[in-house]
Amino acid sequence: MVNDTQAVLIKAQDQLTQRDVDQHLERLAKFKQFMPRYRDTQALGAVAAMVVTDEVADYAYRQGLFVLAQSGENVVILNDAQFQPQGGNWGKKPGFDPLARLLPLLRPA
């Protein structure tokens, strides 16, 4: 799903596993490299499944992914109000910003 400023990259399964989440994170980390026309778009990740265990849902949530699951005849978003989507930083260490480390070196003394 894409609009002018954001793209949501969704992996859908019948039953979601941690391995599925990890594979999706690997693809998300490469998205802008292989789809350069979206380089200025905020990429958000999501996983969706008919069956999602609490453990896998929590793991995906902690990785910064939206988690969608079947609830009766509907699909619900399992993320709570405190959720902060990763927004394209997959594969990077939390809190690691290489540009922030370089900027002081580039400024004149």
Backbone bond lengths (Angstrom), bond angles and torsions (degrees), N, CA, C in turn:
res aa  C-N    CA-C-N  psi(-1)  N-CA   C-N-CA  omega(-1)  CA-C   N-CA-C  phi
1 M - - - 1.420 - - 1.529 107.68 -
2 V 1.334 117.91 129.84 1.459 122.63 -175.17 1.524 110.15 -137.55
3 N 1.335 115.98 139.09 1.458 120.22 166.32 1.527 106.80 -125.10
4 D 1.306 119.04 -161.04 1.467 120.85 -175.78 1.516 114.06 -68.61
5 T 1.326 117.69 -26.90 1.465 119.64 -174.04 1.519 114.59 -120.98
6 Q 1.323 118.02 -16.46 1.460 120.90 -175.77 1.526 111.43 -136.92
7 A 1.317 114.12 151.30 1.461 121.67 172.66 1.521 107.19 -131.99
8 V 1.317 117.21 135.02 1.457 121.44 175.50 1.522 106.82 -108.88
9 L 1.320 115.24 118.65 1.462 121.94 -178.00 1.524 107.62 -101.12
10 I 1.327 115.92 113.37 1.458 121.64 -170.13 1.523 110.83 -113.26
11 K 1.331 115.88 133.46 1.465 121.60 170.42 1.524 106.18 -107.30
12 A 1.328 116.50 123.88 1.459 121.62 -179.34 1.528 109.71 -113.22
13 Q 1.312 115.65 135.06 1.461 123.47 -179.40 1.523 108.44 -137.27
14 D 1.314 116.45 163.15 1.462 117.64 170.75 1.529 109.39 -78.12
15 Q 1.349 116.96 -41.06 1.461 121.82 175.78 1.526 107.56 -133.17
16 L 1.310 117.71 122.81 1.457 123.03 -174.31 1.525 111.01 -91.12
17 T 1.334 115.90 133.90 1.461 121.46 176.60 1.534 109.44 -119.44
18 Q 1.333 115.84 166.73 1.459 119.46 177.23 1.525 109.83 -62.72
19 R 1.307 117.60 -35.92 1.465 120.93 177.55 1.532 110.84 -61.24
20 D 1.338 117.38 -40.35 1.468 120.99 176.32 1.528 110.38 -60.43
21 V 1.325 116.59 -43.06 1.466 121.17 179.38 1.523 109.85 -62.43
22 D 1.337 116.70 -46.58 1.468 120.61 179.97 1.530 111.70 -60.94
23 Q 1.330 117.26 -41.85 1.463 120.72 178.55 1.526 111.01 -64.54
24 H 1.317 117.09 -38.85 1.462 120.38 178.27 1.533 110.10 -66.03
25 L 1.326 117.23 -40.80 1.463 120.90 177.82 1.527 111.07 -61.07
26 E 1.330 117.07 -38.51 1.470 120.49 177.30 1.527 110.71 -63.09
27 R 1.330 117.10 -42.93 1.465 120.53 178.28 1.524 111.10 -66.57
28 L 1.319 116.45 -40.50 1.462 120.17 179.41 1.523 111.35 -61.37
29 A 1.334 116.88 -38.70 1.463 121.26 -179.58 1.529 111.41 -63.51
30 K 1.329 117.73 -24.03 1.467 122.22 -177.66 1.526 113.13 -101.27
31 F 1.322 117.03 -3.90 1.462 121.36 -171.41 1.526 113.29 -53.49
32 K 1.314 117.92 -54.62 1.463 119.86 -174.90 1.524 112.14 -71.24
33 Q 1.317 116.67 -24.90 1.467 120.14 175.63 1.527 110.20 -65.88
34 F 1.330 116.26 -42.22 1.457 120.28 -177.36 1.527 113.75 -91.44
35 M 1.332 116.92 -14.07 1.463 121.58 179.08 1.527 108.64 -128.14
36 P 1.339 117.55 67.39 1.467 120.06 -173.42 1.527 114.37 -61.72
37 R 1.312 118.40 -19.74 1.474 118.58 179.02 1.528 111.45 -66.10
38 Y 1.343 117.12 -14.49 1.465 122.23 177.81 1.527 112.51 -102.26
39 R 1.334 117.77 16.01 1.469 120.74 -175.04 1.525 113.13 -61.58
40 D 1.334 117.92 -27.02 1.461 121.22 179.71 1.527 112.56 -98.75
41 T 1.309 116.36 9.36 1.459 122.25 -179.04 1.521 109.32 -100.15
42 Q 1.318 117.40 137.13 1.457 120.62 174.73 1.525 107.72 -74.40
43 A 1.319 116.84 119.23 1.463 121.77 -179.35 1.524 109.38 -96.79
44 L 1.330 115.59 123.14 1.456 122.01 177.47 1.520 107.92 -112.54
45 G 1.312 117.05 144.96 1.453 121.31 -179.24 1.511 112.35 -107.15
46 A 1.326 115.23 149.46 1.463 121.04 177.62 1.521 109.22 -148.56
47 V 1.323 114.47 150.82 1.460 121.03 171.57 1.526 107.08 -124.79
48 A 1.311 116.04 145.13 1.456 121.16 -178.59 1.517 108.70 -139.58
49 A 1.327 115.67 140.82 1.460 119.45 179.11 1.519 110.51 -159.02
50 M 1.322 114.54 158.88 1.458 120.06 174.48 1.521 109.63 -74.28
51 V 1.346 116.35 -35.14 1.464 121.63 -179.86 1.520 108.38 -124.52
52 V 1.346 116.30 119.43 1.455 122.13 177.95 1.526 107.33 -134.60
53 T 1.325 116.70 117.93 1.466 118.85 177.19 1.524 109.20 -72.22
54 D 1.309 116.25 159.16 1.465 120.77 178.40 1.523 111.26 -59.69
55 E 1.345 116.04 -38.52 1.465 120.31 -178.38 1.528 111.24 -64.57
56 V 1.322 117.13 -44.36 1.464 120.93 -179.27 1.530 110.03 -70.51
57 A 1.311 117.49 -39.54 1.474 120.70 177.55 1.525 110.00 -61.21
58 D 1.324 117.24 -43.54 1.467 121.08 179.08 1.525 110.91 -64.70
59 Y 1.326 116.86 -40.72 1.470 121.15 178.61 1.530 110.39 -61.76
60 A 1.322 117.17 -48.14 1.472 121.12 -179.74 1.532 110.28 -62.84
61 Y 1.316 116.81 -41.08 1.467 121.91 177.90 1.529 110.20 -58.95
62 R 1.340 116.68 -46.83 1.467 121.04 -179.28 1.528 112.06 -66.49
63 Q 1.327 117.44 -20.53 1.463 121.31 177.01 1.528 111.32 -85.93
64 G 1.322 117.39 -0.94 1.461 121.10 178.29 1.511 114.89 88.14
65 L 1.337 117.09 20.51 1.459 121.40 -179.16 1.525 111.16 -101.53
66 F 1.329 115.51 144.73 1.453 119.39 168.02 1.522 107.26 -70.85
67 V 1.330 117.09 142.78 1.463 121.69 -179.26 1.526 107.85 -121.24
68 L 1.335 115.26 119.62 1.455 121.77 179.46 1.517 108.54 -115.07
69 A 1.331 116.16 137.06 1.459 119.92 -177.98 1.528 109.92 -142.17
70 Q 1.318 114.76 156.95 1.453 120.28 177.54 1.518 109.45 -74.87
71 S 1.316 115.15 139.03 1.467 122.44 174.88 1.523 106.54 -138.39
72 G 1.317 115.79 97.63 1.458 119.73 -173.52 1.516 109.58 66.81
73 E 1.310 116.82 -123.59 1.462 121.24 178.82 1.522 112.21 -96.69
74 N 1.319 116.96 7.00 1.460 121.87 -177.08 1.524 111.29 -115.75
75 V 1.324 114.82 168.69 1.460 122.11 171.76 1.521 106.60 -114.69
76 V 1.334 115.99 132.52 1.458 120.64 -179.31 1.525 109.45 -121.19
77 I 1.326 115.12 152.30 1.463 121.46 173.53 1.519 106.52 -90.70
78 L 1.339 116.91 122.60 1.454 121.19 -175.54 1.527 113.13 -83.76
79 N 1.327 118.13 -13.98 1.458 121.11 -177.80 1.525 110.50 -66.62
80 D 1.345 115.22 143.76 1.451 119.99 178.46 1.526 111.05 -90.63
81 A 1.317 116.13 -179.82 1.469 121.45 -176.41 1.526 112.69 -66.86
82 Q 1.330 118.85 -21.35 1.463 122.05 -179.83 1.531 113.03 -84.08
83 F 1.312 117.32 -5.06 1.464 121.20 -176.00 1.524 111.61 -61.63
84 Q 1.323 115.47 134.87 1.462 122.72 175.47 1.523 107.85 -118.40
85 P 1.338 119.30 108.11 1.465 120.10 179.79 1.514 111.38 -63.31
86 Q 1.319 115.41 147.29 1.462 121.30 -177.67 1.522 111.50 -66.85
87 G 1.296 118.09 -35.53 1.454 121.80 172.96 1.511 116.26 63.11
88 G 1.309 118.03 42.10 1.458 121.06 172.89 1.504 115.98 94.96
89 N 1.321 118.75 9.15 1.462 121.34 -179.71 1.522 112.46 -102.27
90 W 1.313 116.58 26.94 1.462 119.37 -178.09 1.511 110.05 -67.17
91 G 1.312 115.08 142.98 1.450 120.02 178.62 1.513 112.88 83.43
92 K 1.328 117.64 1.18 1.461 121.50 177.92 1.523 108.49 -108.16
93 K 1.305 116.36 146.65 1.449 120.04 178.35 1.528 109.26 -68.91
94 P 1.350 117.89 137.76 1.462 119.53 177.72 1.527 110.25 -58.34
95 G 1.314 115.58 136.01 1.449 119.79 178.29 1.518 113.95 80.77
96 F 1.310 118.03 -4.56 1.462 120.90 -179.07 1.515 109.49 -92.34
97 D 1.301 116.37 117.74 1.451 121.95 179.73 1.525 107.84 -130.73
98 P 1.331 118.11 95.83 1.459 119.73 -175.58 1.527 112.72 -61.45
99 L 1.334 117.50 -32.76 1.455 119.87 179.17 1.533 111.00 -64.94
100 A 1.322 116.63 -40.32 1.464 120.29 178.92 1.521 111.18 -61.15
101 R 1.316 117.44 -32.67 1.465 120.66 178.22 1.523 111.54 -75.26
102 L 1.324 117.66 -30.09 1.460 120.94 -177.33 1.523 113.35 -83.82
103 L 1.305 118.18 -32.06 1.462 120.97 -175.41 1.533 113.46 -55.02
104 P 1.331 120.40 -44.78 1.459 118.53 179.13 1.537 112.55 -62.21
105 L 1.315 117.06 -28.63 1.465 120.29 179.77 1.523 111.86 -74.88
106 L 1.343 116.43 -25.59 1.452 120.45 -177.46 1.519 113.32 -87.21
107 R 1.318 116.69 -17.71 1.469 120.41 -179.34 1.525 110.01 -79.18
108 P 1.327 117.05 140.41 1.463 118.94 177.43 1.523 110.90 -66.85
109 A 1.321 115.60 145.28 1.472 120.77 -178.54 1.505 111.62 -76.83
